[in-house]
Each structure stands twice: as structure tokens, then as C-alpha cells.
Amino acid sequence: MNIFGTFSKPYKLDIIFSGLFNFNNAQTPTVNVRLNNYFGNFTFPTGAAKIKMNHSDIFTGKVTIPDSVTDCSSMFWNCWNYNNPITIGRGVTKCTSMFYNSIMNSDVTFANNYPLNVAGNADCVTMFQGLTGFNANVVFKKPYIINAYGMFDGCTSFNKPISNMYPTNAGSMFAGCTSFNRPVLSMFMNNNWSNSIEDCSYMFSGCTSFSQPVYMPNSVTNCAGMFMNCRSFDGEVILPVSAVNCHNMFYNCVGFSESVSIPDSVTDCSRMFKRCVKLNSQIHLPDAEVSCAYMFDECANFNQSVYIHSAITSVQGMFNGCFNMNSPIYVPEKFNYHNGVNGWSVQANNCIHFY
């Protein structure tokens, strides 16, 4: 069912559907609404499973979503003036790009009634992506498991507390949230959920204000770029024992100075601490087949003894730009024969002890 309304003058009339609407047994009963210059309220018909307000660019009324709705993806696409609180019904399982290219700064409440152990209750992928002015509350009435990939990506004003939200995928979840600096431990600490999440790649990348401790559950494998360009970050990080990819994890975290122990499960530590200019704490390298290429590149203040295990596969450029290095570096003899230590600073080369 499609409803279109473009009015020459501002038009106000509440549109309310009561009772069950007949969708002729459609597999996904959909209501598409496009209302311009319309200022009334709109209640979607019971029985609708998917609803959209596409390009209702001047619509400012309130929207009521029935519990029959399961899909709100792209619902407010290009709604530039909608700014009323939203309650997402108990049946909704998909909110992908719900507010794409819209301008909105009102509270969003999930009136969920699902038990926590039902995985994948809601797909919130890129739900608020690009809403630069968004800094409203996102409320989950009960603990909720969601796919949160890119959920707040680019929400440069967002800095609200997060609770009752447990992502199965947190990749790029807060990427580019330059104002965000809230505790996030609750997202990682629920025992009923903690074995579900695997991807935290670029989760806080570009969060220039963020500096909170992060302890990840052991299910996490991908930490690539997790804190990349978090220039204020200096929180304690405990890596999961199953971590595999730590490429660019702390890249350009110029304020980071914490000690880190890297588990043997990791296969890629390349550029892990690149441009961490304040770093001068003990880093425990894994005893495994792992690339450490350019790992401490441009860590100008780093001056710690480092033991490079024989299983490590690459040390190319590992200490490039480490101009204050004056502590012993224990290097496997295998790297003495094929230029494996090329790209190190002169100071680091002078600290090499082959074994």
C-alpha cells in the first residue's frame, strides 16, 4: 500500500488506521508513506510488517508503529524535519539505516520483550549513521542482543550512556563519534552474551574524545583498527585470548601509554602501535607466527626491552622512528640473514642482540 501526499499549503490532519488492515496475504505487508508539507500525526495500520516514510522531507507529525511491524529499515530516509521521540515496537527485528540521511535528535526507545538468550533480536546496522547532530537517548527497556555494525557511525555529537545493549557485531559501531566518551564495559560483561561477539574492528576509530577501559570477552577475534585515531585514548585494554587480528589497533593513539599483553592467537600485529608517541610501557609479544611489521613505527618515546620470539614472521620497520630506544632488543638469528631488520631507527639497530 502506498500513500502519497504533496500539499501546496501546510496540511494538518491526523491519519489513523484502526482495526486490522487487509494486505491480501502479502508475504511482507508494506506501507510506503510520502507526505510533504504535512504536519499531522500518522498511525500505521495494524497488520503492516514493513513501513517507510521515504522522502517525507517536511513531515513533522508523530508516528505510531504497531506491534505487527518487523521491519523499519530505511524508515525515515530523507526525513529532514522529523524530530519526535520514537518507540520501536515489540515485533521489530530490523532497523538497518532507519534514519539514513535524516536530521533527527529525539529519544529512541526499543519496547522489546524478547529474552536475552534469543540471539540476533534486532539488526541495527548503520541505524543512525551520519546523524551529525544526534545526541539523544537510545533506550532498551530490557537487555537486547543486536547487530550494531556502524550503528552510530559518524554521529559526531553523540555522547549518551549505553545500557541493556549487547552487540553480536560491533564493527565501526562508534566510528567517527568524536564526542563519545562513555563507559562501555556493560556491553562486554554480560555472561549470557559474552561468547557471541567476534568483530570489534574499528569500533571506536576516530573517537577523538574516548578514553575508557575496555575488557573484551574471549570470543572476540577481530580488533583491527579498534582505537585507530583515538587521540585522547589512554584506557586499560585487556585483549581476549582468541584475538587474531590486531592490525592498526592503536594507530595514531598519541596519548596511549598502557602496557599490553598480546596473546599467542594473534597473527597480525602490523602497525599496532604506530604513532603512539607517548608509549613507553612493557609490551609482551606473542610466541606465534605473527607479523610485527612497523609495529612501533614512529613511537618516538618507546624505550623498553623487547624479546622477539623465533616464530614471529616479520619485523620489517618494527622500530622505525624509535629515536629514544636504548634498551636491548633480542632478535632471532634468522633475521640476520635476509635484511629482516631493515627500516629500524639507528638507535634501535644499535640495541640488537641476536640469539
N, C-alpha and C positions, 0 to 999 in steps of 0.2 A: 504494500500500500504506500503510495506517495502523496504527500501533502505539500503543495507549493503555495506561497502567498507573498506577493510583492506589492506593497501598497504605496500609493503616491503620497499619502499623509500618514503620520504616526497612527497606528491602529491598535486598539486595546480591546480584547475580548477573550475571556478565559475559554480555552478549548479543553473540554473534559470528555473522555470516553468512559462510560460506565458499563459494567457488565462485561461479559466475555465477547470479544470480537471474533468473527468468523474469518479465518485466514485460508479457508479452502484446503485444509490439511497440508499446507506448505511445510516442507521439511524444516526450514528455518524461517518462521514468520517474521518479516522485516517491515519496520515502519521507517520510511525516509521522510524527514521534515526539512523544508527550507522556507524560512519565514524572515523576510526583510521588512524593516520599518514596523515590526510587530512587538508590542510591549506587554502583552497579556501573559497569562500562565498557560502551561501546556501539560496535560496529563496524558501519557501514552496509554493505549488500550491494553487491558488485560489480555494475555494470550500472545502478545508480541515477544519474540525471542531475541531480536536484534533491533536496535534503534539508533538513528543518526539524526543530527541536527546540522548536516553539512551546509556550509556557506550561509548560515543564518547570521550574517555579519552584524546586524543591528539589533538582533533579538536580545532582550534584557529580562524577560519574564522568568518565572521559576518553572523548573521541570520536575515532574513526578515520575519516577521509574517504577513500574510494577515488579513484583517478585518473580513474574514469569520470565523476565528478561535474563538471558545468559550472556549476551554479547554486547558490550559497549565500546568496542574498538572503533576508533576514529569518530566517536560520537559528536564531539564538539569541534570538528575540523573547521578551521577558519571562522570560528565564532569570536569575533574580536571585542565584543562588548558584554559577553555573558560573565556575570560576576556574582552569582548567588551560591550559597552553600549547596553541596551535592551529597545526597545519600545514595550510595550504590547498593542496590537491592540484594537480598539474601541469596538469590539464584545466580548472580553474575559470576562468571568464571573467566571472562576475557575483557581486559581494559587496554589492549595494545593501542598506543598512540591516541588515547582517548581525548586529549586536549591539544592535539597537534596543531601548530600554527595558530593557536588561540591566545587571547590575552585574559588571564584569569588569576585571581588572588583570593579565593574563598576556601573555607574548610571543605575537605572531602572525607566522608565517613563511610567505612565499609560496615554494613549492618549484617555481617556474616554470622552464620550459626553452625558452621561446619566444625567437626572435631579437628584438633591439631594434627592427628596422625593421618589425615587424608592428604597425601602429597599432591602438589600442583593445584590447589584450590583456585588460584587466580593467576592469570597471565597479565602482568603489569608491565610488560616490555615497553620501554620508551613512553610510559604513560604521561609524564609531564615534560617530556623532552623539549628543551628550547624555551621554556616559560621563564624568561629572564627576570620578571617581576614577581614570580610566585614565592611567597613566604607564608603560606597558611598551614594549618594543621592537617595532617593526614592521620585519621583516627581509625584504628582497627578495634572494634568492640570486643573481639575475642582473639586469641592467638591465631595467626593466619600464615599459612605457607604459600609463598608466591614466587613466581619467576620475575625477578626485579632487574633484569638486564637493562641498563640505560634508563632506569625509571625516572631519575631526576637529572639526567644528563643535560648540562648547560643551564641549570636553574641557578643563576649566579647570585640570587638574593636569598636562596633557601637556607634556613638555619633553625629548623624546628626539631624538637626531640622525636625520636623514633622508638616506638614500643609495640609489642604484640605482632611484630613483623619478622618473619623468618624466611629469607630468600633461599631458593634452591640454586639460583644463578645470580651472582652479584656483580658480574662483569660490567664495568663502566657505570655502576649504579649511581654514584655521586660525581661522575666525571665533570670537571668544569664548574663545580659548585664552589665558587671562590669564597663565599661567606660561611660555608658549613664548618662547624667545629663543635659537634655534639658527641657525647658518649655513644659508642656503638656496640659495646660488649654484650648487651642484651640480645643482639641479633645472632651472636655466635655461641651463647651459653646455654641454650635450652636443650636438655638431654633428649627430648623426644624428636628433635630435629637435627641435632648436630652432625649426624652422619650423612646428611642429604646433600650438602653443598660441596661443589668441586671447583667452581670457577670464581675467583676473586680478581681476575685480571683487570687492571686499570680502574679498579673500584673507586679509588679516591684521586685519580690522576687529575692534576690541575686544581686540587682543593688547596689553594694557597694559604688558607687560614687554619687548616686542620692540624691538630696536634693532640691526639687522644691515643691511649694504649689500645692495641689490637691483639687479641689472642684468638687464633683461628682453630676450629675443630680439625681433627686429624683427617677428615675426608677431603680437605682442600688440596688440590694438586696444582692449580694454575695461579701463580702470584705475579705473573709478568706485569710490569708497569704499575703495580698496585698503588704505589705512592709517588709515581712519577710527577715531577714538578710541584710537589707539596713543599713549598719553600719554607714554611714555618714548622714542618713536622719534626718532632723530636720525642715521639712517644715510644714506649716499650713495645716491641713486637716479638711474639713467640711464634716461630714457624711450625707448621704441622709436620708430623713425621712422614707424611706421604707427599710432601711438596715435590714437584718435578720441575716446574719452570719458574725461575726467579729472574729472568732476563729483564733488565731495566727497572727492577723492583723499586729502588730508591733513587733512581736517576734524577739528578738536579735537586735533591733534598738538601739544600745548602745549610740548613740548621740541624741536620741529623747527626747525633753523636753517640748513639746507643750501641752496646755490644750485641752481636747477633751470632747465634749458633746455627749453622746450616746443616740440615740432616743429610744423610748419605743417599737419600732417594732422589735428590736434585740432580738434574742432568745439564742444566744451563744456568750459569751464574754470570754470563757475559754482561758487562756494563751495569752490574747490580748496584754498585755504589758510585757510579760515575758522577763527578761534580759534587760529591758530598764533601765540601771544602772544610767543614768543621770536624769531620770524622777522625777520631784518634782513639778508638776503643778496640778491644780484642775481638777479632772475627775468626771463628772456628770454621775452617774449610771442610767440606765433605771428603771422605775417603772413598771416592767413587769415580766412575768415568764421567767427568763433568767439564764443560768449557768454562774457564775463568778469564777469557779474553777481555781485556780492558775493564776488568772488574773494579779496580780502584783508580781508573783514569781520572786525572785532574783532582784527586783527593790531596790537595796541597799540604794539609797538616798531618796526614797519616804517618805514623811512626811507631808501628807495632811489629813485634816479631811474628813471622808467618811461616808455617810449615806446609809446604805444598806436597801433597801425597802423590805417590807414584802413579796412581790410577788416573789422575787428572789429565785431560787430553790436550788442553791448550792454555798457555799462559801469555799469548801474544798481547803486548801492550798492557799487561796486567797492572804495572805500576807507572804507566806513563803520567808525567806531571806530578809525581810524588816527590817534590823537591826537598822535603824535610826528612826523608827516610834515612834513618841512621841505626836501624835495628836489624838483626840478622834475618835473612830470608833463606830458608832451606829448600833447595831446588833439586829434583831428581836428576841424576846424571844424564838421562835420556834427552833432556832439553839442552845439553851442552854440545849436541852434535848437529842439530838442524835448525839453528837460528830461532829456537822457540822463545828466547828471551828478548828478541828484537822489540823495539818500541818502549822499552823501560827508560825511566829517567837515569841520568848518570849516577845520581845518588843511590838509586835502588840497585843498579848494576854493581856498585861498589859494596853492597851488603850481601851479595850472593855467596852461599855456601853450598856447593854441590855435594850430593851424597849418593 
